[in-house]
Amino acid sequence: MSESVLSVIPADPHWQPAPDAGKHAAALVLELVSASTDGTEADPDDVELDVDRHDAIAAVDCGQNLMRIGCPH
């Protein structure tokens, strides 16, 4: 089975939301992905949700399908 990964990365590499804001965003994402298109509710336990914070600028890759990292500048 394949999986979908959503990474939310701010445009400013030095900015991070406050921990409470990160928890609020995670709860909102969980609510959005738990609802199905036919009006029924999906089981939130079927959704894996990780909130990662980095102390320094870090490369965040998509896993095995990463082909290259480039810079537009």
N, C-alpha and C positions, 0 to 999 in steps of 0.2 A: 504494500500500500504506500502511495506517495503522501507527502505531507507538504503543507504550505507554511512558509516562514515569513513573518512580517517584522521587519526591523525599522524602528522609528529613530532616526538620527537627526539631531538638530543641525541647522546650517552653520551655527557658530560652534566650532569644535571645542571651545573652552566652557560652554554653558551646559548646565545640567538642571533639570527641574528639581524642586525640593522633593524629598522622599515622599511626603504626603501627596504631592501632585502626581508622582509616579504611580503610587498605589491607586489613586483615583482613576488615572488613565487605564491602568490594568483592569480595574473593575468594569470600566466602560467597554473595553475591548472584549472582555469575557461575556458581558451582556449582549454585545452585538453579534458575536460569533455563535452564541448559544441559541439564538432565534433562527428558526428555519423558514423557508419561503412558503410553506403550506400552513403556517399559523401555529404549528405545534412547537413545543419547546424541546430543544436538544438537551442532553445530560451534560451539565457543566464539567463533570468529572472526566468527560471524553476529550476535553480541551486541555492541552499542556500550555501553560503560560509562564514564561520566565521574564523577570524584570532584572536587567543587569545594569550596574553602575560601574563606571571605570574611573579610577583616580587620575589617570593620565590619558592623553589622546591614544586611541587604540584602533587598529584595523579590525573591522567586523566583517567577516566573510560569510558567504551563503553556504559553505560546506563543500561537498564533493564536486559541485558543478561550477566552481570558480575557475575561470579561464585566464583572467588577467586583472590587474589593478592598474588603472591609469590616472593621469592627472590632466584635466582640461586646460591647464594654464601653461 
